[in-house]
Amino acid sequence: MSILKEKLAKKFAEEKADIAAFLKAHGDKEVSKVTLAQAYGGLRGVKGLVCDTSEVPPDKGLIIRGIELKYLTEKIPEEILWLLLTGELPNEAELEELQADLKARENVPAYVWAVLDAMPADSHPMAMFNTAVLVMQKESKFAKRYAEGMPKPEYWDPTYEDMMDIIAKLPAIGAYVYRKRFGKGPRIESDKSMDWAGNYVHMLGLPDPNGEFSKLMRLYLTLHCDHEGGNVSAYTASTVSSALSDLYYALSAGLNGLAGPLHGLANQECLGWILETMKKFNGAPTEEELYKFAEETLASGKVVPGYGHAVLRITDPRFDAFLAFGKKYCSADPVFQTVERVFNVVPKVLSQVQKIKDPWPNVDAGSGGLLYHYGLTEFSYYTVLFSISRALGICAQGVVARAMGYPITRPKSLPTAAYKKLVGA
């Protein structure tokens, strides 16, 4: 048994007992009230889910297992995966074993490449990526063990195995989707000497002479790893998983949600707006020009993409991390300069509009400009990057849910007529 799996076996047993005692003592306590507006507004803000891997307080942003994101920006994704599962960062030996385990699992079945090759040449990258995840379902160790009559306390074990198998293969799949979809040439084989994110950059085949792009990818895959349990992709995946569908089904379902314009497409929309703005001004505009343009944009009924967040009421710490990276590595790039100047100006303009609760940038306001700088200019691919990162959190949440024995998700719904009667309308 691996070090990580041994740790989890002990940790999960203790946590499950703690939750059982907690519920026995406090199970009848009310934790949330739901208004009619919330019921019709997508349940925004309703406390009704459990997610132990991360939380997003409005005044702090992403916190992973009790550690604020700003303290994790120098960590690599493998360390973040360990943290998501255990609540601790790995030591050197633990990290090396985890990386070796992922390397041992990274070979993608040949039929996956055949399926991708058979898809229409103009398929969306997300459709290709999600199909590849789903078609691997026949590899599920959970599905095989469940069919054999596995006891419920063991459910987390093969779910963990599925998680490791999936995460190990995602960089190769994502890289081939990029090369296939955008005519970049044949598939590039893995470099066994590289870390998870660095190997992904290698297989993408984009130039990285000084290693900066690999540094950006490590940061990107860390920053997007998890965002509590109520966002569309995480909630969808957990709902599917709660039916005891294996992680191949659940992750593919969640990533189909991530493909939606209101969830995972935001970074390409933000970059598109930046490039259109630069086109209008024939280069990087001044802050004075941006101020006036932002006012005109709002006055015309349009929005400035990347500003505002459903939960946060501060600058997204993920944006802060990308901004710091850009200042360090590509401060002379006109695209990055425009991103930075927009940040200096737009919150001031938005603050003048009373109904805007959060005038600050979210992660999408900065990520696309950095990807563009390093040659990843195909906008429709950006959500695949997001997916590879978010798979860390979705899969970790799935393992924890199985270990805790959480039941199938089944909230109650009512027709509008019943709600009218309920409130006396």
Secondary structure, 3 states (H helix, E strand, C coil): CCHHHHHHHHHHHHHHHHHHHHHHHHCCCCCCCCCHHHHHCCCCCCCCCCCCCEECCCCCCCEECCEEHHHCCCCCHHHHHHHHHHCCCCCHHHHHHHHHHHHHCCCCCHHHHHHHHHCCCCCCHHHHHHHHHHHHHHHCHHHHHHHCCCCHHHCHHHHHHHHHHHHHHHHHHHHHHHHHHCCCCCCCCCCCCCCHHHHHHHHHCCCCCCCHHHHHHHHHHHHCCCCCCCCHHHHHHHHHHHCCCCHHHHHHHHHHHHCCCCCCCHHHHHHHHHHHHHHHCCCCCCHHHHHHHHHHHHHCCCCCCCECCCCCCCCCHHHHHHHHHHHHHCCCCHHHHHHHHHHHHHHHHHCCCCCCCCCCECCHHHHHHHHHHCCCCCHHHHHHHHHHHHHHHHHHHHHHHHHHCCCCCCCCCCCHHHHHHHCCC
